[in-house]
Structure formats: C-alpha cells, structure tokens
Amino acid sequence: MKKIFIITSWSFLAIYYCLSQTNPSPVDWYHNPFNKNSAHHRPIGTGAEYSSDDDTLTKLWQSFFSSPNTRGNINQAHPFGAPFVLEDESYPLETVIGRNCDDSSDDLISGSQPFPVQRRIPPNYVTRYNYNPQHQCHDNLAVFFDPGSMEIHELFRFNRNLSTGQYRAAFRRPPHRIDGLGHGEVLGQKVGPPAAGMSAVFGLLRKAVLETPGQPIDHALQVGIPGLPHGPQPQLLGRKIQWPATTPDGFANRADRCTGLFAYGMLIALPPESKGGPNLDDLNLSDPGRRLAECIRDYGMYVIDQAGAVALRSDEPLGPLLAPVRGDFRKILPYCRVVTNSVTGATAEISVGGSWPGTGFIGTPTGSDGKTWPAGGGVPLAPNTALDATATSLYETEITSSDQGIFSIYPNPTDNSITLTQNRLSGITEVEVLNLSGQSIKKIRFSGLQTELKLPERDGLYLIRVNSDRETETFKVIKN
C-alpha cells in the first residue's frame, strides 16, 4: 500500500499557532532554512574560548574601531544585501538572461551555470527590494526559493533593464536545497556566490523577525569585514579559511588585499558577562537591538565576505528600523571577540600569488558530542532551532494508508489532478491546496462523496488540507 504522510488537526493548528507567535521559531523552511547540522543553527557553548584583550586578533579588532570613519553597517537588500524571494504561483514567470551588468557584453563571470533561467518574480520587485540601476554593477545578489522543488536559486549581479523590463544576471551556481547545510564541507566546495562559499541565505538577517517585538533571532549571522585597502582603516580579513567557509575571495591571493588576521569562516561573538562581556542592560539597546546582541552572544557571526565596514546582510530594506538597529550594532561591536576554539585543525590558506582556492584543511567543528554544536563544547547557550532538530516537520507522522483517515486520494504522485473520496460521512466542507511554506494556493467547496481537484501547473510537492465539521487532515501530494 502507498505510504501517505499526514498531519493531525492538532499538529496543523500547532504549526500555524507557532507561526503566529513571537517566541517560537518559525516552522517552515523559507523562514527557518537549513538542517540541524548546518553552522547556521549552531549555538555557542559554555566551553567557548574568546580572544583575550592581549590577543593579536583582539588588538586588530580594537584598532579598527579606533580608526577614523570606521563603523558597523547593515547592508539591506540591493545592492549589497540579499533579497530572498518566496516564489508564488501568482507571480509572473520571468526569463533571466545572462548578461554583464553594464549590458556591453554577453560574457558571464567564469564558472557560471548557463543562462537563460526562469524564475517567478513579484511584480513589485524593484520597489520592494530597493533596486537602483545606478548600482547594477555591484553585487546585487538575488535569491529565489521554489517551495515546490525545495531549491534555492542564487543570482549574482542581478539587474533589470527598466526600459525593456528584461531581467539579467552575470553569474549563477547550481541550485541547492533549503533543507541542506547552506555551506560546503571541504575546501573548494562552493554553494552560493558569497566569497566564503556559503549560501547568501546562510546567517541572513530577516526583517520579519527584527520587526516582531520579542521574537528571538535564533540562528547565527553572516558578517562581512574589510579586506581591501581603504584609507587609514586596517584590513581585518586575511587569507586563511576555516569551517564553515570553504573558499576565499578571488582576489585574496593579491599582495595588497586580505592582509589581515581574520579567517574566512571565523566565528565572532559577544562574550557572556561571565567571560568578560558587557551587561546588556548597560548598553541602552532598543528591543530589536537587544535581540541582536543576544543573537551575537548565543550564536555569533561567521565571516562570509569582504565588506567596506563590519557589515551584516539583511533580506529587505529595514525602513525605520535601520537607524536604531544599526546604532545598536555599533554599540555592540567593540565588545565582540573571536571564538578561538570554534574549529580545530584548520590549515587551509591561499598564498600570495597562489591558485584559488588555496590548499589545506578547513578543520573540524568543535562540540561536546563531536558534531557541529555547540561551538567550543559544553552546554549550548541557546537551542538549535532547525526544523529537524526541534520542530514538528510537516512530513513526520506517517500512516500506512489514506483510507484510515477521513478521505482518500488518488493518484499520488499525479501529473495533473487528484480525486478525493470521503471514507466515511464526516461532513467535509472544504479542500485547500497549500505550498510547503503553508501558503494557501487554492480552495474548493466539497459536496457529495467524491470530487476532483486540479493541482497548480508547477511540478513539486503540495499539501492538501481537508476540513470537515469534526476534524482536519493534511496530506502531501507529489505532482510530476
């Protein structure tokens, strides 16, 4: 008999209850990406060791913040953030061609996957994500999540010809799954466009979380640090690579760049008060700033890229949140230190004039159980909130046959539509199709004992929720 995955009415309601609350972690992949083995979800442990005030790393860090015009920043959406789009069937299917950002050539950045590609792009993309054609030759990362395939698609130097409406990009990597790691595991294994090889979604600061009072930022963050000559400020970024980073910048082998001491993948965190960190009450932080500080203390920031300042990356423009959060970030940064025992055995490095991505071993993450958490070992300062670590997955509970429920479905998988039949007189009133993020795509009224339901055009996984006057059941259906 076919195996059907089911969520009980209580489980389904619990999922939506969690999504509506401020404290529990979101339980869908778009809002809570990557699995429990990802550094994205790795908390810091009580065994973490932090660079001392006499450590050369701390002295370099402090010298950076004592230099004129140096500061912390938050790169929002375009041009240096990372817009993260949840694709929807209602969005137009747009063709993205491969084109250099200045439109002068069809040449792509070396190593790119072929173009054109098609993505469902919201009609308000340009205004929502702060797109400005004057910045089209900057990074302009654009990230798209297809809930049907569970794949993340990342495009670099993504831009739009505002006269013709044509979308373009200069580089893309193969898509990767949102329930994967979001980073590589060996030197040279690159997942996304950022320099250190991670997905742009790894450690991404999410506006929806920041603007929800009391909502914890319960994952590690990504941070960019200076690695280019820029006036009097020192370069922080060096040429070493440690887990979870797997690559350096393409220019890291140049003698005048990446001359600092901080490794790609290095974990920077706010020590707890018991280990020399500040009392957060003394910093006079806003609510989102306080939650940001707690995140940097409990999960930390992984060095993922070069930046003009010490900069976080967010998925959307923060609007009125930007000024207070950025101000709080600048208060926090001077107290931050390097977690010196985040990994062991890292030897990877790219030499001046050497071949990319360098040579050596990116090291092994520390943790009391020999896995990827907690950093430094000991007791985690915060939970691992990955879906497969703590939350009830949409597909965990199994029954052996759909005829044990209030209805049966056939065929599954299907190439077009399914037939739903009541197994008992249970008063079915409504059938709803949802994507894997829980968004409603289609609803129909149910009458009689049997009805046919046509699925959306796009192939992939869908949830079919059936409401009766006594209970609710939800099944996973595959359209291929």
C-alpha positions in Angstrom: 0.0 0.0 0.0 1.2 3.5 -0.6 2.6 5.5 2.3 0.8 8.7 2.9 2.1 11.5 5.1 -0.4 13.1 7.4 -0.6 15.9 9.9 -3.3 15.6 12.5 -5.6 18.5 13.0 -3.8 19.3 16.3 -0.4 19.3 14.6 -1.5 21.5 11.8 -3.1 24.0 14.1 0.0 23.9 16.2 2.2 24.8 13.2 0.1 27.8 12.4 0.0 28.8 16.1 3.8 28.8 16.2 3.9 30.9 13.0 1.7 33.5 14.6 3.6 33.8 17.9 6.6 35.9 18.7 8.7 33.4 20.7 8.6 30.0 19.0 10.8 29.6 15.9 9.0 29.6 12.6 8.4 26.1 11.4 8.6 26.4 7.6 11.7 26.1 5.5 11.5 29.6 4.0 11.5 31.3 7.4 13.8 28.7 9.0 16.2 27.4 6.4 18.8 24.6 6.6 19.1 21.5 8.7 20.4 20.8 12.2 23.9 20.0 11.0 24.3 23.5 9.5 26.5 26.1 11.1 23.5 28.4 10.6 21.8 26.7 13.5 24.9 26.1 15.7 24.8 27.7 19.1 27.8 28.7 21.1 28.6 26.5 24.1 29.7 27.3 27.6 33.1 25.8 26.7 33.8 28.6 24.1 37.0 30.4 24.5 37.3 34.0 23.4 40.3 36.0 22.2 41.8 37.9 25.2 42.5 41.6 25.3 46.2 40.8 24.7 45.5 38.6 21.7 46.6 40.0 18.3 43.1 39.3 16.9 41.5 41.5 19.6 44.1 44.2 19.2 43.5 44.3 15.4 39.7 44.4 16.0 40.0 47.3 18.5 42.4 49.2 16.3 39.8 49.0 13.5 37.1 50.6 15.7 39.5 53.3 16.9 40.4 54.4 13.3 38.6 57.4 11.8 35.4 56.7 9.8 35.2 53.0 10.7 31.9 51.6 11.8 29.4 48.8 11.6 26.7 48.7 9.0 23.7 46.7 7.8 23.6 46.0 4.0 19.9 45.9 3.1 18.5 44.1 0.0 20.1 45.8 -3.1 22.9 46.4 -3.8 24.9 44.6 -1.0 22.2 42.7 0.9 20.4 39.6 -0.2 16.7 39.8 -1.3 15.2 36.4 -0.5 12.0 35.8 -2.6 9.5 33.1 -1.8 8.2 32.3 -5.2 4.5 32.1 -5.7 2.3 30.7 -8.5 0.7 34.2 -8.8 4.0 35.8 -9.7 4.8 36.1 -13.4 7.3 33.6 -14.8 10.2 35.8 -15.9 13.1 34.9 -18.1 16.5 35.9 -16.7 19.2 36.2 -19.4 23.0 36.0 -18.8 24.4 39.5 -19.4 27.2 41.6 -17.9 25.8 44.3 -15.7 26.6 47.2 -18.0 24.9 45.5 -21.0 28.1 45.8 -23.0 28.8 42.1 -23.4 27.1 38.7 -23.1 30.2 37.3 -21.3 29.4 35.7 -17.9 31.6 35.6 -14.9 33.8 32.5 -15.1 32.3 29.4 -13.6 28.7 30.4 -14.1 25.9 27.9 -14.9 24.2 28.5 -18.3 21.5 31.1 -18.9 18.7 31.8 -19.5 16.7 30.7 -16.5 13.1 31.3 -15.5 12.0 32.5 -12.0 8.7 33.7 -10.6 9.5 37.3 -9.7 7.0 39.5 -7.8 5.7 42.5 -9.9 6.9 44.9 -7.2 10.4 43.5 -7.0 12.1 46.8 -8.0 10.4 48.9 -5.3 10.3 46.2 -2.6 14.0 45.4 -2.7 15.3 48.9 -3.3 16.7 48.1 -6.8 18.5 51.1 -8.4 20.0 50.7 -11.9 22.9 53.0 -10.8 24.1 50.1 -8.7 23.7 47.4 -11.3 27.4 46.6 -11.4 27.6 46.0 -7.6 27.0 42.6 -6.0 23.2 42.7 -6.4 22.5 39.2 -5.0 19.0 37.9 -5.6 17.9 34.7 -4.0 14.7 32.8 -5.0 13.1 29.9 -3.1 10.9 27.5 -5.1 8.8 25.7 -2.5 7.8 23.0 -5.0 11.3 21.8 -5.6 12.7 22.9 -2.2 15.5 24.6 -4.1 17.3 27.9 -3.6 18.4 29.7 -6.7 21.1 32.4 -6.2 21.9 35.0 -8.9 24.8 37.5 -8.8 24.8 41.0 -10.3 21.1 40.6 -10.8 19.7 43.6 -12.5 16.8 44.8 -14.7 16.7 46.9 -17.8 13.9 49.3 -16.7 13.2 50.3 -20.3 12.5 46.8 -21.6 11.7 45.0 -18.3 14.3 42.4 -19.1 15.9 40.7 -16.0 19.6 39.8 -16.3 22.4 38.4 -14.2 26.1 37.8 -14.6 26.6 34.6 -12.6 24.7 31.7 -11.0 25.6 28.5 -9.3 23.6 25.2 -9.4 20.5 25.4 -7.1 20.8 23.9 -3.6 18.2 22.5 -1.3 16.9 24.6 1.5 16.9 21.6 3.9 20.6 21.1 3.3 23.6 22.7 5.1 23.8 26.1 3.2 27.6 25.7 3.1 30.2 23.3 1.9 32.2 20.7 3.9 35.6 20.7 2.1 38.0 23.3 0.7 36.8 24.5 -2.7 33.1 23.3 -2.4 31.2 26.4 -3.1 27.4 26.5 -2.5 26.5 30.2 -3.2 28.0 33.4 -4.6 29.4 34.9 -1.3 33.2 34.7 -1.1 33.4 32.1 1.6 31.3 29.6 -0.3 28.1 29.7 1.8 24.6 30.4 0.5 23.6 34.1 0.7 20.7 32.9 2.9 23.2 31.5 5.5 23.1 33.8 8.5 20.8 36.3 6.7 19.2 38.9 9.0 15.4 38.8 8.3 13.3 41.9 8.5 10.2 40.0 9.5 12.0 38.8 12.7 13.5 42.2 13.5 10.2 44.0 13.3 8.4 41.5 15.6 8.8 42.6 19.2 10.2 39.8 21.4 11.0 37.4 18.5 14.4 35.8 19.1 17.0 35.9 16.3 17.7 32.2 16.9 20.5 31.4 14.4 24.0 32.5 13.6 24.6 35.6 11.4 26.8 36.3 8.5 29.2 39.2 8.6 31.4 40.9 6.0 34.7 42.6 7.2 37.2 44.8 5.4 39.8 43.1 3.2 40.7 45.8 0.7 43.0 48.9 1.0 40.8 51.7 2.2 42.4 54.8 3.7 43.6 54.6 7.2 41.5 51.7 8.3 43.2 48.4 8.8 42.3 45.3 6.8 40.7 42.7 9.1 40.3 39.9 6.6 43.2 37.6 5.9 43.9 34.6 3.6 43.1 31.7 5.9 39.9 29.6 5.5 38.2 27.6 8.3 34.9 25.7 8.6 32.2 26.5 7.6 33.9 28.6 4.9 35.3 26.6 2.0 36.7 29.3 -0.3 38.3 32.8 -0.2 37.7 35.8 -2.4 39.0 35.6 -5.9 41.4 38.5 -5.2 42.7 37.1 -1.8 46.0 36.0 -3.5 46.9 39.6 -4.3 49.7 41.1 -2.1 47.8 44.3 -1.3 44.5 42.5 -0.3 43.4 40.3 2.6 46.4 41.3 4.7 44.6 41.0 8.0 44.4 38.1 10.5 40.7 37.1 10.4 40.0 33.9 8.6 37.1 33.3 6.2 34.6 31.3 8.4 35.9 32.7 11.7 33.3 33.0 14.4 33.0 36.4 16.1 30.7 36.7 19.1 29.8 38.8 22.1 31.2 37.0 25.2 28.7 36.4 28.0 29.1 38.6 31.1 30.7 35.7 33.0 33.5 35.7 30.4 34.2 39.4 30.2 31.3 40.5 28.0 29.2 43.5 28.8 26.0 43.6 30.8 23.4 44.2 28.0 21.3 46.3 30.3 24.2 48.9 30.4 24.2 49.3 26.6 20.8 51.0 26.4 19.7 49.0 23.4 16.3 49.1 21.6 14.2 45.9 21.6 15.5 44.7 18.2 19.0 45.8 19.2 18.8 43.8 22.4 17.7 40.7 20.4 20.5 41.3 18.0 23.0 41.4 20.9 21.6 38.2 22.4 21.9 36.5 19.0 25.6 37.6 18.6 26.2 36.3 22.1 24.4 33.0 21.7 25.1 32.1 18.1 27.7 34.6 16.8 28.6 35.9 13.4 30.6 33.9 10.8 32.9 35.8 8.4 31.5 35.2 5.0 32.7 38.0 2.8 34.7 41.2 2.3 32.9 44.5 3.0 33.6 48.2 3.3 32.7 48.1 7.0 31.9 45.3 9.5 28.5 44.6 8.0 25.6 42.3 8.4 23.4 41.4 5.4 19.5 41.7 5.5 16.9 40.3 3.2 14.8 43.5 2.8 15.1 47.3 3.4 14.6 47.9 7.1 12.9 51.2 6.8 12.6 53.0 10.2 14.2 50.0 11.9 17.6 50.7 10.2 18.8 53.7 12.3 18.2 52.2 15.8 19.4 48.7 14.8 22.5 50.0 13.1 23.2 52.3 16.1 22.8 49.3 18.5 25.1 47.2 16.3 27.8 49.8 16.5 27.5 49.8 20.3 27.9 46.0 20.4 30.8 45.6 18.0 33.7 46.9 20.2 32.9 44.2 22.8 32.9 41.3 20.3 35.7 38.8 20.3 36.8 35.8 18.2 35.7 32.3 19.4 39.2 30.8 19.2 38.0 27.1 19.6 35.2 27.1 17.1 37.1 24.6 15.0 40.2 22.5 15.4 42.9 21.5 12.9 42.3 24.3 10.3 45.3 24.7 8.0 43.6 26.0 4.8 45.1 29.2 3.3 45.6 30.9 0.0 49.1 32.3 -0.5 50.1 35.5 -2.3 50.2 34.6 -6.0 48.8 31.1 -5.2 46.0 29.3 -7.0 42.4 29.7 -5.8 41.0 28.3 -3.5 44.3 27.6 -1.8 45.5 24.4 0.0 45.0 22.7 3.3 42.1 21.5 5.6 39.2 23.7 6.7 39.2 22.0 10.1 36.6 20.2 12.2 33.9 22.0 14.2 34.1 21.6 17.9 31.3 20.4 20.2 30.8 18.2 23.2 29.2 15.5 21.1 31.6 15.6 18.3 29.1 17.3 15.9 28.7 20.8 14.8 27.3 22.3 18.0 27.8 23.8 20.4 30.8 25.9 19.4 33.6 25.3 21.9 31.7 22.5 23.6 29.9 22.5 26.9 26.2 23.4 27.4 24.6 25.3 24.5 23.8 29.0 25.3 20.7 28.6 23.1 18.8 25.9 21.3 19.4 24.5 17.9 16.2 25.6 16.2 16.4 23.8 12.9 13.2 22.1 11.8 14.7 18.7 12.0 16.1 19.4 15.5 13.1 20.7 17.5 10.1 21.4 15.4 7.3 19.1 14.2 8.0 18.7 10.5 5.2 18.9 8.0 6.0 15.3 7.0 7.0 13.5 10.2 3.9 11.5 11.1 3.1 8.5 8.9 0.1 6.2 8.3 0.2 3.2 6.0 -2.9 4.1 4.0 -5.0 7.1 3.4 -8.2 5.1 3.9 -7.5 5.2 7.6 -8.4 8.9 7.5 -11.5 10.8 6.7 -10.7 10.7 3.0 -8.6 9.0 0.4 -6.7 10.5 -2.6 -5.7 9.0 -5.9 -3.4 9.0 -7.8 -0.4 10.1 -5.8 2.0 11.0 -7.4 -0.1 12.7 -10.2 0.7 14.6 -13.3 -2.4 16.8 -13.2 -5.2 16.3 -10.8 -6.3 14.1 -7.9 -9.6 12.5 -6.9 -10.7 12.9 -3.3 -13.2 10.4 -1.8 -14.8 10.5 1.6 -14.1 7.3 3.6 -17.0 8.0 5.9 -19.7 10.6 6.3 -17.5 13.1 8.1 -19.1 16.3 6.8 -16.2 17.5 4.6 -16.8 21.2 3.8 -13.6 22.5 2.1 -10.5 21.3 0.4 -7.4 23.5 0.2 -4.1 23.3 -1.6 -1.0 24.8 0.1 2.6 25.1 -0.8 5.3 23.8 1.6 5.5 27.2 3.3 1.9 26.9 4.4 0.6 29.5 1.9 -2.9 28.8 0.5 -2.9 28.5 -3.3 -6.4 27.2 -4.0 -9.7 26.4 -2.2 -12.8 24.5 -3.3 -16.0 23.6 -1.6 -16.6 19.9 -1.2 -20.0 18.3 -1.8 -21.1 14.7 -2.2 -18.8 11.7 -1.7 -16.1 12.4 -4.3 -14.6 15.4 -6.1 -11.7 16.0 -8.5 -9.1 18.7 -7.7 -6.7 20.1 -10.3 -3.3 20.9 -9.0 -1.2 24.0 -9.9 0.7 23.9 -13.1 4.2 23.8 -11.5 5.5 20.3 -10.6 6.5 19.7 -7.0 5.2 18.9 -3.5 1.9 20.3 -2.3 -0.2 19.9 0.9 -3.9 19.0 0.5 -5.8 20.1 3.6 -9.3 18.8 4.1 -11.6 20.4 6.6 -14.6 18.6 8.0 -17.1 19.7 10.7 -15.2 17.5 13.2 -11.5 17.3 12.2 -8.8 18.4 9.7 -6.3 16.2 7.8 -3.5 17.2 5.6 -1.6 15.1 3.1 1.5 15.6 1.0 0.9 15.1 -2.8 3.5 15.0 -5.5 2.9 16.5 -8.9 5.4 15.4 -11.5 
